[in-house]
């Protein structure tokens, strides 16, 4: 069993800084964990901590393929990246790190808001 970090966003920032110091590059870093979902069976990995990742891609106001204006589409980029990484290893493999390539557009120069940027405001929370 592995314990989760007390502050996953801080852990992601620290890891990002250590990689920058050692390698001279500042990749986006996501700390992920398994997550069950209401109304769905199975688990998926989600981001519980982030640094240097645009956690949400807001498509509201943009046109879709049919040129209709999107009104509710917020893509949870950090969660999708966490789930993508999880597909490349098994839960019992002991692999602690996965490198996801091809998503440089989601990496930011600053550390950003962390995974907290994915939390729904209390007024919009359906389960409180």
Secondary structure as a PSIPRED ss2 file (coil, helix, strand):
# PSIPRED VFORMAT (PSIPRED V4.0)

   1 X C   1.000  0.000  0.000
   2 X C   1.000  0.000  0.000
   3 X C   1.000  0.000  0.000
   4 X C   1.000  0.000  0.000
   5 X C   1.000  0.000  0.000
   6 X C   1.000  0.000  0.000
   7 X C   1.000  0.000  0.000
   8 X H   0.000  1.000  0.000
   9 X H   0.000  1.000  0.000
  10 X H   0.000  1.000  0.000
  11 X H   0.000  1.000  0.000
  12 X H   0.000  1.000  0.000
  13 X H   0.000  1.000  0.000
  14 X H   0.000  1.000  0.000
  15 X H   0.000  1.000  0.000
  16 X H   0.000  1.000  0.000
  17 X H   0.000  1.000  0.000
  18 X H   0.000  1.000  0.000
  19 X H   0.000  1.000  0.000
  20 X H   0.000  1.000  0.000
  21 X H   0.000  1.000  0.000
  22 X H   0.000  1.000  0.000
  23 X H   0.000  1.000  0.000
  24 X C   1.000  0.000  0.000
  25 X C   1.000  0.000  0.000
  26 X C   1.000  0.000  0.000
  27 X C   1.000  0.000  0.000
  28 X C   1.000  0.000  0.000
  29 X E   0.000  0.000  1.000
  30 X E   0.000  0.000  1.000
  31 X E   0.000  0.000  1.000
  32 X E   0.000  0.000  1.000
  33 X E   0.000  0.000  1.000
  34 X E   0.000  0.000  1.000
  35 X E   0.000  0.000  1.000
  36 X E   0.000  0.000  1.000
  37 X C   1.000  0.000  0.000
  38 X C   1.000  0.000  0.000
  39 X C   1.000  0.000  0.000
  40 X C   1.000  0.000  0.000
  41 X C   1.000  0.000  0.000
  42 X C   1.000  0.000  0.000
  43 X E   0.000  0.000  1.000
  44 X E   0.000  0.000  1.000
  45 X E   0.000  0.000  1.000
  46 X E   0.000  0.000  1.000
  47 X E   0.000  0.000  1.000
  48 X E   0.000  0.000  1.000
  49 X E   0.000  0.000  1.000
  50 X E   0.000  0.000  1.000
  51 X E   0.000  0.000  1.000
  52 X C   1.000  0.000  0.000
  53 X E   0.000  0.000  1.000
  54 X C   1.000  0.000  0.000
  55 X C   1.000  0.000  0.000
  56 X C   1.000  0.000  0.000
  57 X E   0.000  0.000  1.000
  58 X E   0.000  0.000  1.000
  59 X C   1.000  0.000  0.000
  60 X C   1.000  0.000  0.000
  61 X C   1.000  0.000  0.000
  62 X C   1.000  0.000  0.000
  63 X E   0.000  0.000  1.000
  64 X C   1.000  0.000  0.000
  65 X C   1.000  0.000  0.000
  66 X C   1.000  0.000  0.000
  67 X C   1.000  0.000  0.000
  68 X C   1.000  0.000  0.000
  69 X E   0.000  0.000  1.000
  70 X C   1.000  0.000  0.000
  71 X C   1.000  0.000  0.000
  72 X C   1.000  0.000  0.000
  73 X C   1.000  0.000  0.000
  74 X E   0.000  0.000  1.000
  75 X E   0.000  0.000  1.000
  76 X C   1.000  0.000  0.000
  77 X H   0.000  1.000  0.000
  78 X H   0.000  1.000  0.000
  79 X H   0.000  1.000  0.000
  80 X H   0.000  1.000  0.000
  81 X H   0.000  1.000  0.000
  82 X H   0.000  1.000  0.000
  83 X H   0.000  1.000  0.000
  84 X H   0.000  1.000  0.000
  85 X H   0.000  1.000  0.000
  86 X H   0.000  1.000  0.000
  87 X C   1.000  0.000  0.000
  88 X C   1.000  0.000  0.000
  89 X C   1.000  0.000  0.000
  90 X C   1.000  0.000  0.000
  91 X C   1.000  0.000  0.000
  92 X C   1.000  0.000  0.000
  93 X C   1.000  0.000  0.000
  94 X C   1.000  0.000  0.000
  95 X C   1.000  0.000  0.000
  96 X C   1.000  0.000  0.000
  97 X C   1.000  0.000  0.000
  98 X C   1.000  0.000  0.000
  99 X C   1.000  0.000  0.000
 100 X C   1.000  0.000  0.000
 101 X C   1.000  0.000  0.000
 102 X C   1.000  0.000  0.000
 103 X C   1.000  0.000  0.000
 104 X H   0.000  1.000  0.000
 105 X H   0.000  1.000  0.000
 106 X H   0.000  1.000  0.000
 107 X E   0.000  0.000  1.000
 108 X C   1.000  0.000  0.000
 109 X C   1.000  0.000  0.000
 110 X C   1.000  0.000  0.000
 111 X C   1.000  0.000  0.000
 112 X C   1.000  0.000  0.000
 113 X C   1.000  0.000  0.000
 114 X H   0.000  1.000  0.000
 115 X H   0.000  1.000  0.000
 116 X H   0.000  1.000  0.000
 117 X H   0.000  1.000  0.000
 118 X H   0.000  1.000  0.000
 119 X C   1.000  0.000  0.000
 120 X C   1.000  0.000  0.000
 121 X C   1.000  0.000  0.000
 122 X H   0.000  1.000  0.000
 123 X H   0.000  1.000  0.000
 124 X H   0.000  1.000  0.000
 125 X C   1.000  0.000  0.000
 126 X C   1.000  0.000  0.000
 127 X C   1.000  0.000  0.000
 128 X C   1.000  0.000  0.000
